[in-house]
């Protein structure tokens, strides 16, 4: 398989004021496109040609860092665009809400832990809600890593690389994460990924 850049599932200005057109133009059209192009070049002639994206991410981890970095970021971003929607946040579908409360304690505790993971990730990386051994857990990872390489399935992730928020929030990462949790999360997509993984 080769990597391709998907169109955004909404207009460039659809997430304003929480994420601007300018951020999405840079983040999607330049940063994500670079992961796609670099990943395709690095994939050529390797044992991973013809594998699924998930197989490439897991298989190249610890073996082929340049390929892993680009494949991992491509995987992360394919989901990231879908983890957001205009007028996001809000009500959480019943099944996933119940599971969050069961495994993490409460919705407020999840939000607190998820924001703390994003704030506490030193430098570039991601914060995650993932399913591991049948339980939902909050995790964080550096650079392009994701829960797949830790034996878990990501069902929600937020990008805390500076290019994700610096145009809109400058160095106020906590404000960006709060806006993401309260106003951008596409809980229907999270619920869909959870039902596939559960």
trRosetta pair geometry for C-beta under 8 A, 3 or more apart (Angstrom, degrees):
i j d omega theta_ij theta_ji phi_ij phi_ji
1 50 6.7 102 -8 -133 61 20
1 51 7.1 -89 22 76 100 36
1 52 6.7 49 8 -115 145 35
1 53 6.9 -77 91 -49 142 73
2 40 5.2 40 -161 -120 101 106
2 43 7.0 173 -118 73 67 151
3 35 7.5 -99 150 122 157 78
3 36 4.5 -155 120 -142 115 72
3 39 4.7 38 4 91 152 129
3 40 5.4 -127 39 -59 94 87
3 43 7.5 155 -10 -20 100 146
3 53 7.3 92 -97 -102 88 110
3 70 8.0 -130 -6 143 167 102
3 71 7.4 -148 -69 -112 135 66
3 74 5.1 -59 -143 -153 139 158
4 36 6.5 53 -142 -153 12 131
5 28 7.7 117 -173 175 115 79
5 32 6.0 118 -129 122 105 104
5 33 5.2 -10 -80 -98 152 71
5 36 4.8 -94 -57 -32 88 165
6 9 7.9 7 135 -51 121 78
6 78 6.5 88 8 -130 127 79
6 81 7.0 -159 82 58 116 154
8 11 7.5 108 96 -123 124 4
8 12 6.8 118 43 -80 157 59
8 24 6.5 27 -90 -177 156 125
8 28 5.7 -36 -63 -125 108 166
8 81 5.5 -139 -130 -157 69 129
9 81 6.0 134 6 142 95 104
9 82 6.0 71 -3 -95 147 70
9 85 7.5 -49 99 -103 119 84
10 14 3.8 -103 152 60 118 160
10 15 6.9 108 94 -42 139 86
10 85 6.6 141 -46 -140 142 59
10 86 5.8 165 -151 -25 152 100
11 14 4.4 122 56 -40 78 102
12 21 4.4 66 134 -138 102 84
12 24 4.9 -178 -150 88 76 131
12 25 6.0 35 -151 -59 136 84
13 16 5.2 -23 -173 -4 73 124
13 20 7.6 -15 -123 -167 67 51
13 21 4.3 -19 -81 -69 77 110
14 86 4.4 -87 168 -64 97 117
15 18 5.7 -84 160 67 85 90
15 19 4.0 -8 116 58 128 100
15 20 7.8 -95 84 -42 90 13
15 24 6.9 129 34 -55 122 131
15 84 6.1 10 -107 155 135 129
15 86 6.2 -127 -84 -88 50 65
15 184 6.2 36 -151 -118 113 106
16 19 7.0 -103 -76 72 44 44
16 20 5.6 53 -98 -112 96 52
16 21 6.6 -21 -53 -29 121 77
17 20 7.3 5 -152 -79 50 78
18 168 7.7 64 162 170 31 155
18 179 4.3 175 -146 168 105 120
18 180 7.3 153 166 -72 125 44
18 183 4.7 -180 -68 98 156 132
18 184 5.5 -150 114 -58 146 108
19 23 5.3 -107 -174 77 79 140
19 24 6.4 89 140 -51 106 96
19 84 7.2 -4 20 -172 150 157
19 165 8.0 -78 -112 -105 88 67
19 168 6.3 -110 -124 -29 43 164
19 179 7.8 156 -44 125 77 127
19 184 6.7 62 -10 -103 119 140
20 23 4.7 105 58 4 78 99
20 24 7.1 -147 98 0 45 86
20 167 6.3 -108 50 113 126 118
20 168 5.2 171 -4 -82 106 110
21 24 5.9 -63 -150 42 31 107
21 25 6.1 33 154 -23 68 107
22 25 5.7 -52 -144 34 29 112
22 26 6.5 22 159 -10 63 106
22 167 5.3 -145 106 165 113 153
23 26 6.1 -64 -152 42 28 104
23 27 5.6 15 160 -13 68 119
23 164 7.3 53 -173 -174 116 32
23 165 7.3 21 -134 -104 139 27
23 167 4.7 -164 -78 56 84 128
23 168 5.5 -31 -51 -25 138 111
24 27 5.8 -57 -127 45 28 105
24 28 5.4 7 178 2 69 117
24 29 8.0 70 136 -8 61 92
25 28 6.9 -54 -121 49 14 93
25 29 5.2 -20 -172 19 55 128
25 30 7.6 46 138 -8 61 99
26 29 6.9 -50 -98 52 10 89
26 30 5.2 -35 -161 32 51 125
26 31 6.6 48 145 -14 69 102
26 163 6.4 -133 127 -170 116 103
26 167 6.9 140 25 -35 144 144
27 30 7.4 6 -42 51 6 84
27 31 5.2 -33 -151 35 42 126
27 32 6.7 48 146 -20 60 99
27 159 7.9 135 -157 90 131 157
27 163 5.7 150 -99 138 82 100
27 164 6.1 77 -116 -105 136 52
28 31 7.4 6 -34 51 10 85
28 32 5.1 -19 -145 23 41 131
28 33 7.6 64 147 -28 48 88
28 77 7.8 155 -112 -178 64 124
28 81 6.9 70 -102 -90 116 123
29 32 7.5 36 -19 47 12 95
29 33 5.9 2 175 -17 35 128
30 33 6.0 -58 -134 38 12 110
30 34 6.5 15 159 -23 56 107
31 34 5.8 -56 -153 29 28 112
31 35 7.0 26 152 -16 62 101
31 77 7.9 -180 111 -98 99 150
31 161 8.0 160 -163 101 152 146
31 163 5.4 137 -69 124 151 154
32 35 5.7 -51 -155 32 39 111
32 36 6.5 40 148 -20 67 104
32 73 7.7 -157 -119 142 60 99
32 74 7.3 106 -161 -115 79 60
32 77 4.6 -175 -114 154 112 160
33 36 5.5 -54 -151 36 36 115
33 37 6.2 30 155 -15 70 107
34 37 5.9 -55 -141 41 31 106
34 38 5.9 25 162 -12 67 112
35 38 6.1 -57 -137 45 25 106
35 39 5.7 30 160 -24 62 114
35 70 4.7 168 -157 -155 70 74
35 71 8.0 176 175 -56 100 17
35 73 4.3 -127 -120 96 146 114
35 74 4.7 -174 133 -64 118 78
35 77 6.7 139 50 14 152 140
36 39 5.9 -57 -143 37 21 112
36 40 6.4 21 158 -19 60 107
36 70 7.9 -167 -45 177 14 105
36 74 5.9 113 -80 -111 62 118
37 40 6.0 -55 -150 33 28 110
37 41 6.6 24 154 -15 63 106
38 41 5.8 -58 -151 38 32 110
38 42 6.1 23 156 -13 68 113
38 66 7.6 -113 163 172 112 96
38 70 4.5 -142 98 -110 106 147
39 42 5.9 -62 -142 43 28 106
39 43 6.0 35 157 -31 65 109
39 67 6.9 90 -137 -149 66 62
39 70 3.7 -165 -71 131 82 118
39 71 5.2 127 -135 -69 121 61
39 74 5.4 -24 -33 -31 164 141
40 43 5.7 -52 -144 27 28 116
40 44 7.3 42 156 -36 58 93
41 44 6.3 -44 -165 7 33 114
42 46 7.3 13 147 -22 64 138
42 64 7.5 149 166 155 115 120
42 66 5.3 -154 -125 119 144 104
42 67 4.3 -170 137 -90 125 79
42 70 6.0 131 29 40 141 141
43 46 5.9 -103 -164 32 39 116
43 48 6.0 -96 -143 89 83 106
43 49 5.9 119 159 -86 92 73
43 56 7.1 -27 -113 -136 110 140
43 67 6.4 118 -76 -136 58 114
43 71 7.7 106 -76 -73 105 113
44 49 7.0 52 -125 -83 29 122
45 49 7.2 85 -6 -36 11 133
46 49 6.0 140 64 -27 65 84
46 60 8.0 26 155 -96 152 112
46 64 6.8 35 -140 -106 146 171
46 67 6.6 18 -38 -89 173 161
47 59 7.7 -125 98 155 105 136
48 51 4.9 -72 -166 25 66 128
48 55 7.1 171 -146 116 90 93
48 56 4.6 90 -177 -116 131 85
48 59 5.8 164 -99 90 108 134
48 60 6.1 -18 -63 -58 154 106
48 64 7.8 -125 -13 42 135 151
48 67 6.9 141 36 165 152 148
51 55 3.8 -116 172 93 117 128
51 56 5.2 149 90 -56 117 78
51 59 6.7 -23 148 16 171 149
52 55 4.6 96 53 6 78 103
52 56 7.1 -140 95 -6 41 86
53 56 5.6 -54 -149 34 33 113
53 57 6.3 34 154 -21 66 104
53 71 6.5 180 -158 -169 76 97
53 74 6.9 -119 -147 103 125 113
53 75 5.4 157 153 -87 119 98
53 78 7.7 37 146 3 169 157
54 57 5.7 -52 -147 34 31 111
54 58 6.3 19 159 -7 66 109
54 75 7.2 109 -85 -121 55 136
54 148 6.3 -149 -150 -142 85 147
55 58 6.2 -60 -141 45 28 102
55 59 5.5 21 163 -15 66 121
56 59 6.0 -61 -131 46 21 107
56 60 5.8 8 172 -10 63 117
56 67 7.1 -108 178 156 102 110
56 71 4.6 -127 123 -155 115 153
57 60 6.7 -66 -139 39 15 98
57 61 6.7 31 156 -43 56 103
57 68 6.8 92 -146 -143 50 72
57 71 5.1 -156 -81 126 68 111
57 72 5.3 111 -135 -87 101 67
57 75 5.3 -7 -70 -21 143 155
57 146 7.2 -23 180 45 141 113
57 148 5.5 48 113 90 129 148
57 149 6.9 -115 146 -55 92 96
58 61 6.0 -45 -157 6 29 119
58 148 5.6 -106 -71 146 93 109
58 149 6.1 177 -115 -93 62 67
59 63 7.1 -48 151 37 59 140
60 63 5.6 -119 -155 63 40 98
60 64 4.3 -65 -154 56 96 100
60 65 7.9 175 155 -66 97 16
60 67 4.6 -111 -153 98 152 110
60 68 4.0 -167 115 -70 106 83
60 71 6.1 101 40 37 144 143
61 68 5.3 120 -86 -130 47 137
61 72 7.8 88 -84 -70 93 123
61 145 7.8 80 -126 -120 116 87
61 149 4.4 157 -116 -122 165 128
62 68 7.7 95 0 -68 36 163
63 68 7.5 127 53 -46 68 124
64 67 4.2 9 123 34 117 117
64 68 5.9 145 86 -23 67 91
65 68 5.5 -58 -139 40 29 113
65 69 6.1 34 163 -26 67 104
66 69 5.9 -51 -147 29 28 112
66 70 6.8 13 161 -6 62 108
67 70 6.3 -67 -152 44 30 101
67 71 5.8 21 159 -12 70 116
68 71 5.9 -61 -134 45 26 105
68 72 5.5 29 165 -23 66 114
68 144 7.0 155 134 89 73 124
69 72 6.0 -56 -142 37 19 111
69 73 6.4 13 160 -12 58 111
69 143 6.5 -54 -129 155 95 124
69 144 4.7 129 -152 24 54 143
70 73 5.9 -56 -143 40 29 107
70 74 6.2 33 154 -22 64 106
70 144 7.4 -56 -47 -125 15 172
71 74 5.6 -52 -147 34 31 113
71 75 6.4 33 153 -19 64 104
71 144 8.0 112 68 149 50 139
72 75 5.8 -54 -150 36 30 111
72 76 6.2 29 153 -19 65 108
72 143 7.8 60 97 120 141 88
72 144 3.5 116 94 143 118 107
72 145 6.2 -31 -170 -89 151 24
72 146 6.0 177 -162 -2 96 100
72 149 7.9 -24 -109 -26 123 127
73 76 5.4 -50 -141 37 34 114
73 77 6.1 28 161 -15 67 109
73 144 4.1 -73 -51 -122 83 119
74 77 6.1 -61 -145 41 25 104
74 78 6.4 36 155 -29 63 103
75 78 5.9 -50 -150 25 27 114
75 79 7.1 12 157 -3 59 106
75 146 6.5 -119 100 16 120 154
75 148 7.4 -38 141 -1 157 147
76 79 6.4 -74 -167 44 29 101
76 80 5.9 34 146 -33 70 112
76 126 6.2 -127 -147 -75 137 153
76 144 6.5 -146 -3 -155 137 72
76 146 5.6 -172 -81 -68 99 131
76 157 6.1 -96 -152 111 88 154
76 159 6.9 113 146 -85 120 98
77 80 4.9 -46 -132 30 41 120
77 81 6.6 43 169 -21 68 93
77 159 7.5 33 -92 -71 75 138
78 81 7.1 -59 -167 26 22 103
78 82 7.5 0 145 3 55 113
79 82 5.7 -73 -157 49 42 105
79 83 5.8 47 149 -33 78 106
79 154 6.9 124 103 107 170 121
79 157 6.3 70 102 36 124 114
79 189 8.0 155 -162 154 78 128
79 193 7.7 48 -139 -83 122 148
80 83 5.5 -51 -142 28 32 115
80 84 7.2 12 162 -5 60 104
80 157 6.3 -70 -86 87 81 100
80 158 7.6 108 -130 -123 97 32
80 159 5.6 24 -129 -30 147 113
81 84 6.7 -75 -165 41 30 98
82 186 6.3 -99 160 62 55 148
82 189 4.8 171 150 -144 97 157
83 156 5.9 124 -140 -141 125 67
83 157 6.4 -143 -50 52 167 62
83 158 7.4 -138 119 -78 145 62
83 184 7.9 48 122 133 76 96
83 185 6.4 -41 166 -136 80 64
83 186 5.7 -173 -175 37 24 97
83 189 6.0 -136 -97 91 42 135
83 190 6.9 67 -131 -63 82 87
84 88 5.8 -96 -158 -37 56 160
84 180 7.5 -75 -98 -144 108 82
84 184 4.4 -26 -134 172 97 101
84 185 6.9 -60 -103 -99 53 23
84 186 5.8 73 135 -19 3 101
85 88 4.6 127 58 -75 72 101
85 184 7.3 140 39 -172 42 53
85 185 8.0 -8 25 122 82 23
85 186 3.9 90 -11 -89 109 106
85 188 7.9 12 -6 34 154 105
85 189 7.6 151 -33 -9 118 120
87 90 7.3 18 156 -21 78 137
87 183 7.7 -70 -135 -166 25 72
88 183 5.9 78 67 146 81 37
88 184 4.3 30 61 176 138 17
88 185 4.9 163 159 56 119 34
88 186 5.4 -72 -120 -64 117 54
88 187 7.5 144 -165 -13 84 76
89 181 6.7 72 -109 136 102 41
89 182 4.7 16 -116 161 152 30
89 183 4.8 -24 -14 -74 132 18
89 184 6.5 50 -38 23 87 32
89 185 5.5 86 -80 39 47 88
89 187 7.9 54 -160 -31 12 109
90 187 7.2 -123 75 3 77 131
91 187 7.2 -136 99 56 50 156
92 96 5.9 -111 168 88 103 101
92 97 4.1 132 101 -76 113 100
92 100 7.2 -31 150 16 159 143
92 107 6.7 -175 8 -117 146 128
92 187 4.9 -139 -121 -152 61 149
92 190 8.0 -44 -144 77 93 134
92 191 7.8 153 -177 -63 71 110
93 96 5.3 62 72 24 90 103
93 97 6.6 -168 86 -15 37 97
93 187 5.9 171 -4 138 84 108
93 188 6.6 96 -37 -101 127 54
93 191 4.1 16 48 -87 142 153
94 97 5.6 -64 -142 37 24 112
94 98 6.1 24 164 -21 66 107
95 98 5.9 -55 -152 33 27 111
95 99 6.5 22 153 -16 62 109
95 191 6.5 104 63 -147 103 104
95 194 7.2 173 112 106 109 132
95 195 7.1 56 100 -77 152 97
96 99 5.6 -54 -147 39 36 112
96 100 6.3 41 153 -23 67 102
96 155 7.9 -164 -132 146 125 143
96 187 7.0 -173 73 -175 143 95
96 190 6.0 107 -161 118 166 102
96 191 4.6 -119 -21 -100 132 79
96 194 5.1 140 -97 27 105 165
97 100 5.9 -53 -150 32 30 111
97 101 6.5 26 154 -15 64 107
97 107 6.7 -19 -148 -78 87 115
98 101 5.9 -59 -152 38 29 109
98 102 6.1 30 152 -21 65 111
99 102 5.5 -53 -142 38 31 115
99 103 6.0 7 166 -2 67 113
99 136 5.6 107 142 -20 102 132
99 194 6.9 169 52 -170 158 142
99 198 7.9 -107 -99 -99 156 131
100 103 6.5 -70 -140 48 22 93
100 104 5.3 -29 -177 28 65 119
100 106 8.0 7 127 146 93 15
100 107 6.1 63 112 -95 133 63
100 110 5.0 -20 -175 -62 118 153
100 129 7.8 -22 -107 -156 104 139
100 136 6.0 -65 -100 88 54 161
101 104 7.1 -61 -103 55 14 79
101 105 7.0 -62 -158 111 48 16
101 106 5.8 25 -124 -110 78 36
101 107 6.7 -28 -74 -41 87 70
103 135 4.9 153 -135 -165 127 84
103 136 4.2 135 77 47 153 88
103 137 7.3 -98 155 -62 126 52
104 109 5.4 179 141 101 96 110
104 110 4.6 80 107 -77 157 86
104 113 6.7 -134 -162 27 123 148
104 136 6.2 -60 -37 97 102 109
104 137 8.0 153 -83 -112 95 33
104 138 7.0 72 -116 -23 127 104
105 109 4.2 3 74 47 112 164
105 110 7.8 179 52 -41 76 72
106 109 4.5 99 52 4 81 102
106 110 7.0 -138 95 -5 46 83
107 110 5.6 -51 -152 33 35 115
107 111 6.5 34 151 -19 66 104
108 111 5.7 -54 -149 36 33 111
108 112 6.2 34 153 -20 66 107
109 112 5.6 -53 -145 38 31 114
109 113 6.1 28 157 -16 66 109
110 113 5.9 -61 -145 40 26 107
110 114 5.9 25 159 -21 66 112
110 129 7.2 28 -166 -104 111 128
110 138 7.0 165 -148 -61 65 122
111 114 5.8 -56 -141 37 26 111
111 115 6.2 23 160 -14 63 108
111 181 5.2 109 -142 179 97 146
112 115 6.2 -60 -148 39 23 106
112 116 6.1 22 154 -18 62 113
113 116 5.6 -57 -144 40 29 113
113 117 6.3 34 154 -25 65 103
113 138 4.4 160 131 25 116 166
114 117 5.8 -48 -150 29 29 112
114 118 6.8 25 152 -13 61 105
114 127 5.7 118 -172 144 66 129
114 129 6.3 -27 -101 -58 120 98
114 138 5.4 -129 -81 -129 63 127
114 156 7.8 -21 -134 108 138 125
114 158 7.5 92 168 9 104 128
114 177 7.6 -178 121 -179 82 114
114 181 6.4 135 92 -95 128 126
115 118 5.8 -59 -153 39 34 110
115 119 6.1 30 153 -16 69 108
115 127 7.7 96 -101 136 14 173
115 174 6.7 61 177 -144 111 75
115 177 4.6 130 -133 132 81 128
115 178 6.3 36 -118 -72 137 65
115 181 6.2 -61 -65 -25 102 147
116 119 5.7 -54 -140 41 31 109
116 120 5.7 22 161 -13 66 117
117 120 5.9 -63 -138 46 23 106
117 121 6.6 38 156 -40 61 98
117 127 4.0 126 103 -134 106 111
117 128 7.4 -93 131 32 151 53
117 138 5.3 -154 -36 158 145 109
117 139 6.8 102 -153 112 148 15
117 140 4.2 -174 180 -56 97 109
118 121 6.0 -40 -149 9 29 113
118 126 7.9 -43 -108 179 81 32
118 127 3.7 -76 -66 -20 79 141
118 140 7.0 -176 -73 -109 36 117
118 158 5.6 -22 -96 84 135 124
118 160 4.9 167 -161 -71 86 134
118 173 6.8 -160 138 162 97 110
118 177 4.5 158 87 -106 147 138
119 173 5.9 146 -112 109 66 115
119 174 5.3 25 -96 -83 122 85
119 177 6.4 -101 -51 10 83 157
120 140 6.6 -159 83 -13 93 168
121 124 7.9 -44 137 130 113 17
121 125 4.2 -130 174 71 133 126
121 126 7.1 166 -119 50 170 20
121 127 6.3 -138 -26 -62 131 83
121 140 4.5 -150 -79 -180 106 134
121 141 7.5 -1 -127 56 128 26
121 142 7.1 175 -167 -89 100 56
121 160 5.3 122 67 70 131 149
122 125 7.8 51 62 5 42 132
122 142 7.8 -16 68 -103 75 102
123 142 6.8 29 80 -141 110 96
123 143 8.0 -7 118 -59 113 69
124 142 7.0 75 87 -169 68 66
124 143 5.5 56 99 -95 107 49
124 160 7.1 168 -152 96 42 74
124 161 4.4 26 -141 -106 100 80
124 162 7.2 -75 -91 -5 89 76
125 140 6.1 66 132 171 132 92
125 141 5.4 -168 -165 96 109 49
125 142 4.5 -69 -90 -121 122 30
125 143 5.9 -12 -90 -7 72 28
125 145 7.3 -15 -138 47 94 91
125 160 5.7 -5 72 61 63 105
125 161 7.3 137 10 -60 23 69
126 140 6.7 177 92 -154 50 61
126 141 5.3 -1 55 54 92 90
126 145 7.5 -149 32 76 110 64
126 146 6.5 -3 62 -99 151 77
126 157 5.1 -2 -179 -171 126 110
126 158 6.6 155 -158 74 73 44
126 159 5.9 -36 -103 -105 86 43
126 160 6.3 168 -99 15 28 87
127 138 7.2 -5 -179 -173 95 94
127 139 7.5 165 -160 89 51 45
127 140 5.0 -28 -105 -102 65 87
127 157 6.9 159 82 -152 45 59
127 158 5.1 -6 55 52 93 97
127 160 6.3 65 -13 -26 91 124
127 177 7.4 41 27 -129 148 124
128 138 6.9 155 85 -158 57 48
128 139 4.5 -15 63 63 111 89
128 140 6.8 174 14 -88 83 33
128 141 6.8 31 -13 -3 124 103
128 146 6.9 125 -82 -154 143 73
128 147 5.4 178 152 -37 164 116
128 152 7.9 117 131 108 142 133
128 154 5.2 -84 -148 -124 122 100
128 156 6.7 143 -160 84 52 60
128 157 4.9 -14 -102 -101 77 83
129 136 6.1 0 -178 -170 94 105
129 137 7.6 166 -153 82 51 34
129 138 5.9 -28 -98 -98 64 66
129 139 8.0 155 -94 21 17 76
129 154 7.5 98 73 -158 48 64
129 155 5.6 -59 101 68 91 88
129 156 4.0 22 40 50 108 107
129 157 7.7 -142 26 -64 63 48
129 190 7.4 25 75 -148 132 122
130 136 7.3 154 80 -149 32 57
130 137 5.8 -27 66 63 82 82
130 138 8.0 131 19 -110 76 18
130 139 5.5 -14 16 14 123 123
130 147 3.9 156 -113 -104 157 171
130 150 8.0 78 116 73 165 113
130 152 4.0 64 148 146 132 127
130 153 6.0 159 -164 75 85 39
130 154 4.9 -48 -99 -97 96 48
130 155 6.4 149 -114 9 37 77
131 134 7.2 0 -179 -123 95 11
131 135 7.1 159 -152 78 60 27
131 136 5.9 -36 -95 -91 65 60
131 137 7.8 133 -112 17 18 77
131 152 6.3 165 76 -168 41 84
131 153 4.7 -12 54 57 96 99
131 155 6.0 60 -19 -23 97 121
131 194 6.8 131 -50 -129 132 72
131 197 4.8 142 44 132 147 134
131 198 6.8 -124 -138 -81 161 62
132 135 6.2 -32 69 64 68 78
132 137 5.2 -26 27 17 116 127
132 147 7.1 -120 -66 -170 107 123
132 150 7.4 -35 -106 116 132 98
132 151 6.5 80 -138 105 98 83
132 152 3.7 -43 -80 -104 97 107
132 153 7.6 178 -69 20 54 63
133 151 8.0 33 -43 129 83 113
136 155 7.6 -61 -122 38 101 133
137 152 7.0 -83 51 -132 115 150
139 147 5.7 116 59 -87 151 105
139 150 7.1 -175 -157 64 159 155
139 152 6.9 136 -14 66 154 160
141 145 3.8 -127 170 92 126 102
141 146 5.9 -159 46 -90 161 27
141 147 7.2 -143 -38 -54 136 54
141 150 7.8 -149 -89 -17 122 129
142 145 5.8 46 60 21 60 120
145 149 5.9 -84 -154 42 91 135
146 149 6.7 106 65 8 56 92
146 154 5.5 -56 176 -36 111 141
146 157 6.8 -37 -131 -98 108 154
147 150 5.3 -71 -152 49 54 103
147 151 7.9 -72 168 65 76 34
147 152 3.7 -66 173 82 114 106
147 153 6.5 -36 106 47 123 4
147 154 4.6 149 34 -60 116 83
148 152 7.2 -99 -72 69 23 56
148 153 7.2 46 -89 -107 67 45
148 154 6.9 -58 -38 -7 78 99
153 193 7.5 -174 148 164 109 100
153 197 4.1 -180 104 -133 156 136
154 157 5.2 3 -176 -46 133 114
154 193 7.6 -35 109 162 58 147
155 190 5.4 81 151 -158 94 73
155 193 4.3 168 -134 103 78 119
155 194 4.9 51 -142 -68 150 76
155 197 6.3 -113 -74 17 110 148
156 185 6.9 8 -144 -140 127 116
156 190 4.9 5 -69 -114 105 116
156 193 7.8 168 -49 61 59 141
158 164 7.9 130 169 159 73 155
158 177 6.5 105 130 -123 158 82
158 180 5.2 80 -126 153 135 160
159 164 4.0 174 106 -87 109 151
160 164 6.5 -97 -110 51 14 140
160 165 7.6 -18 -138 4 50 127
160 173 6.3 49 -152 -151 103 123
160 176 8.0 138 -120 95 74 131
160 177 7.5 1 -96 -75 106 108
161 164 5.2 105 65 -11 73 104
162 165 6.8 -93 -158 54 40 76
162 166 4.4 32 172 -44 88 124
163 166 6.5 -37 -97 17 25 110
164 176 7.4 111 115 171 95 146
165 168 5.9 -79 -163 56 58 97
165 169 4.6 -21 166 36 102 119
165 172 7.9 -117 148 74 124 65
165 173 6.5 116 81 -112 152 61
165 176 3.9 -7 -137 -115 146 157
166 169 6.9 -78 -113 62 20 71
166 170 6.1 38 -160 -124 63 25
166 171 7.5 21 -124 -69 83 46
168 176 7.0 114 88 -102 109 102
169 172 4.4 -115 173 63 98 92
169 173 7.0 125 118 -77 137 29
169 175 5.3 178 -143 80 124 110
169 176 4.4 -112 -6 -59 166 102
169 179 7.9 -157 -75 15 131 138
172 175 4.0 8 141 21 117 120
172 176 6.5 137 103 -19 75 86
173 176 5.5 -55 -150 36 38 114
173 177 6.3 35 156 -19 70 106
174 177 5.7 -57 -147 38 33 110
174 178 6.3 33 156 -20 67 105
175 178 5.8 -52 -146 36 31 111
175 179 6.4 32 153 -18 64 106
176 179 5.8 -58 -151 38 29 111
176 180 6.3 34 151 -24 65 105
177 180 5.4 -48 -147 32 34 116
177 181 6.4 29 156 -15 66 105
178 181 6.0 -56 -147 39 31 107
178 182 5.9 11 162 -4 67 117
179 182 6.2 -65 -134 49 25 99
179 183 5.3 -37 -173 37 65 118
179 184 6.6 53 135 -14 74 113
180 183 7.4 -68 -104 55 7 74
180 184 4.8 -54 -142 47 49 127
180 185 6.7 75 157 -50 69 82
181 184 7.7 17 -6 43 14 85
181 185 6.2 14 -138 -25 34 123
185 190 6.9 5 176 -29 107 133
186 189 4.3 41 110 13 112 114
186 190 6.9 157 95 -15 62 85
187 190 5.1 -50 -147 37 44 117
187 191 6.1 48 152 -23 71 102
188 191 5.7 -52 -149 36 31 113
188 192 6.4 36 150 -23 63 104
189 192 5.5 -49 -148 32 35 115
189 193 6.5 32 154 -15 65 102
190 193 6.0 -57 -151 38 30 107
190 194 6.3 31 151 -21 65 108
191 194 5.6 -53 -146 36 31 114
191 195 6.4 29 156 -20 65 104
192 195 6.1 -54 -148 34 28 107
192 196 6.7 26 153 -16 61 106
193 196 5.8 -57 -151 37 34 111
193 197 6.1 22 155 -13 68 114
194 197 5.8 -66 -143 43 30 105
194 198 5.7 35 161 -35 70 109
195 198 5.9 -42 -131 24 29 115
